[in-house]
Amino acid sequence: MAAAKIRAEFSCSVKKVWDVVTSLEEYSWRSDLGKIEMIGENQFVEYTKEGYATTFRITRTTPYERWEFDMENGNMSGHWTGIFSEENGKAVIEFTEEVTAKKALMKPFVKMYLKRQQAQYVKDLEKAVR
């Protein structure tokens, strides 16, 4: 299993960051996504711009504090935890992904991939909450 964690601060309210991150209808701020499709009350599928699908099942929601889900696609399965807080008038996020590669060939590259994905997500999020 590979794990990656990222922490970032934003000059806005935690509510604003929460609303952007947890919206499954408005995702145009994400540079990596083509679309999101709801498949149940607590399940959705994200499609990359190339059409690759990852299924998510929301496992915990505590508004403005915590959002968690399990995720799976043909290459990996894992769990994502998002912690939201406010410090000194700034929104703070701490996102952790724990992933198991399904293909042995991918195992050495999973952590690097997660770190790159997290960095792009935070960069996109920064633009979205300005």
N, C-alpha and C positions, 0 to 999 in steps of 0.2 A: 504494500500500500504506500502511496505517495501522499504527502500533505503539503499544502501551501497556505500561507496566511498573509493577508495584506491589511494595513491600517492606513486610514487617510482622514484628514480634516477638511471641512468645507465651511466657507463663510456664509452660512445660511442656517435655518432652523433644522432640527432633526426631522420635523414633520415633512419639510420639503424633500429632503433626501429620501425618507421612507416612501412618500407618495410616488416619487420617480422610480425607485428601485422595485417596488411591489406592484406597480401598474402592469397588468398583462395586456392592456388594450393599447397603451401608448408606449411603444418601444422604438420609435424612429431615431431616438438618440443613440441607440446601440449600433456601432459601426459594423458589428459582426453578424447581425441578424437580418434574415429575410422576412420572417413572419413568426408569430406565436399563435398556436391553435389550442383553444380550451377543449379538453376531452372529458371533463367532469368537474365537479365542484372544487376538488383539490388537486386536479391533474391538468397538466398542459404540456405541449410539445413545442420546443423551440427549433426553428429551422435556420441553419446558416444561410448566407447569401448563395451558397453553392447547393443548398437543398438538403444538407445532412441533418438528420433529426435526432434530438435528444429529448427523452421523456422525463418529466419532473413530477414528483408527488410531494405536495406540501405536507410536512409533518408537524409543524409548530408555527403559530403566529401569535405574537404578543405585540400589538401595535406600538410603533415607535421605539421598540426595544429589541425584538428578536424575530427572525424569520428563518425557518429551516426547511430543507427538502432533500429527498433522495433523488438521485438522477441516474439515468442509464441510457446508453446507446450501444452500438455494435462494438465499440472499442473499449468502453470502460463502464464501471458502476461506482457510485459513491454517495457522499453526503456533503451538503453545503450548509454552513451556519453563518448567518449574518447578525452581528450585534450592532445596535444603533444606540448612540448616547449623545449627550451634549456636554461639552467642557469649555468653560470660559467663553460662552456665547457662540461656540462653533459646533456644528454637527460632526460627530466622529463615527466612523464605521470601522468594523473589524470583521473581515470575511475570511472564513476558513473552509478549504475544500480538502476532503480526504477521498482519494480515488484509487481504485484497483484496476489496473489494465487487464483486459481480457486476453490480450495477445502478448506472448513472451517477448516478442521483438520490440514492443512498445514500452516495456517497463523502464528501460534506462532513460527514456525521454519524457516520461509523464510529468515529473516535477518541473522541469524546464518549461514544458508546455503550459502547465497550470500558472506558473509565475508570469509568463508572457500574457496569457489570457486575463489574469487579474489586473495587470498593469494597464492593459488596453481598456478594460471595463472602468477602472478608476478615472482614466483620462477622459473617456466618453462621459462619465457621470459628472465630472468637474464642469464640463461644457454645459451639460443639461441643467445644472442647478444654479448657474450664474444668474 
